Amino acid sequence: MKIAVIADVHGNSLALEAVLRDFSAKNPDLIINLGDLVSGPFDPARSADLQMSLPAVTVAGNHERQLLSGGTGSSDAYARPRLSEAHWEWILSLPDTAKLLDGQVFACHGSPAGGDQDYALEDISTGQPRLDRPDAIRARLVGADEAPLVLCGHTHISRVVMNDGVLIVNPGSVGMPAYADDLPVAHVMEAGCPHARYALVTRAYTGWKVDLRAVPYDFEAAARQAELAGRPEIAFGVRSGRVRR
């Protein structure tokens, strides 16, 4: 069993196309999409079409909730008028979480316990993310129903962590390698390079094997899309994988 795991496309169809080409060559048995699908200053409609065409199990992220609730953030505001009725119907149909392979895999956007805006693995209290304490991570896994593999996104940072026998995999962000946020405290998330990220997770005799993938693509073209949308800070992040300071 080989699973391709994507997350946090954020409307970046150029990055998504590169990831799809990469994992199509790997012939995954299952594709899981962990949400934050279209909200971003790139090409929301094309990105939605590509993701809808995948035979994927897709869960909603915080940006899907914000789109549907009328959130006024810049990325949601850019995507909203560019989505078709079919796109909206798809977004409305998405579950918050998914249990797969007879309960062996739990998929969510943020964390099983804390919802779509919770960081499952990181402590951000200093403004820079760092791996949190095992007991803090343990509390955030409540709700995963003892699945031995938990897949989560939201942070845009690729990680593989074993906690109390549970393997937690964050594939990183397909389309937005860096961002800054003020909530719950001011902090930055930086992948450190512009590559599009995803994960291949393969079930082997001794356990799950994880391949965190970083795929090059025409990030300069994506950065120009962000600039044309009036988001120079996103363009900087797409080019560098860092937050401008």
Summary of the structure (lengths in Angstrom):
residues: 245
radius of gyration: 16.5
end to end distance: 42.7
largest distance: 49.8
contacts: 884
relative contact order: 0.18
helix: 30%
strand: 27%
